[in-house]
Amino acid sequence: MSAGGGRRFEPAGPIRGTYRPPADKSISHRAALFGAMSDVPVTVHNYLDSADTGSTLDALLEIGAGITRDGDDLLVRGVGLHAALEATGGRLDVGNSGTLLRLLPGWLAGQPGGEWTLDGDESIRRRPVDRVVEPLALMGAGVAAREGRYPPLTVRGAELHGIEYPAPVASAQVKSCVLIAGMLADGTTTLTETRQSRDHTERILQRSRVPLERDGLTVTVTQVDELELDEITVPGDPSSAAFIVAAACLVPGSRVVIGDVGLNWTRTGFLRIAQRMGAVILGDLEEPGTVSSEEPVGELDVAHGPLEGTEVGPDEVPTSIDELTLVALLGAFAEGDTTVRGAAELRHKESDRIAGVVDGLRGIGADIAETADGFSVRGNGARLEGGTLDARGDHRLAMLGAVAGLASRKGVQVVGMEAAAISYPAFEQDLAALLPG
């Protein structure tokens, strides 16, 4: 698969076998963070080992939590929700983790007398944090960001008060930050979303016996003294599995059975979109609108088949945000037009993913155009030619390039394939295990 100047992925025969995806990145971040906020030790089973989740562990150690690792399991000895954290000043390195950058301030903001500066790599310094600055400031915290919008982000802890906050965008990270701060704030805190975003934080809060109510797109949390949490099992990551799903959908003759994957309805938007395009994906997906304290886990049976173009509107974007680049890839192989609208949030990921996927797929033969808040793809049911795709330091664009290469006519050279390690260090190894010997 490799060559100089990047890593080359040649056209492949059928992708077949059984596959278990790595642990869910979003839930891993939250499991460690809520473990650190607990008064009693919390065991986290199947914690993801990646650069991003490692940044979360490093930051939690820095502020006083104890963490013992045994294989894929963690024992987190927390400092308590209202603890006087060890690091009452200084810099916390979030690496490339946007989740850590936006969730951790919610906890730090409610620690009076403490002051922390969150910073990270070059990519993280381009990711906006004003969305958490605004609600935390309204709650009484001292928060400041470069140019009012970008990291480094300084948080000065204070006595917080509850607010009613209409979130301007559907963002699980912003929602989680506000709900975490709400646990520390006097009174109640209410957040209303524009659309439903992933709900992992709400499920953990419910399991921790935090007073939480959901009414449609409105979530309310009340101040608590402690969390009642002792164990979390992290399911397989549907966002990582999506790349194997896409490969099985695109490479003729493929069939892959994916086991132990999370099927939370707020994370399976891509699967529903792909099914609408004609993809052969069988599995017991959680019913949209389900409210639960548990994370559903199950099996998917995926096979190759012809695809048709589709339209993805703003309501579907939050539940498929990390996989919309794969929708573009499926669209390039489908018959007819595929459009995605209402996805301007993609411009604020590890890279500008709208520009990245449009330039990347166009460079390997796709008929794709950029719009302000999405893209449009014109497919003719044929394979892409192949060529070179620059991942731009973005792990999801790197893995997309690999999948595109397997399904192309002449292969794809992925520049920056090493970025995949941010979320999925074993991606190439797992993919190779499904390829013909």
Summary of the structure (lengths in Angstrom):
residues: 437
radius of gyration: 21.1
end to end distance: 13.2
largest distance: 61.4
contacts: 1676
relative contact order: 0.14
helix: 33%
strand: 27%
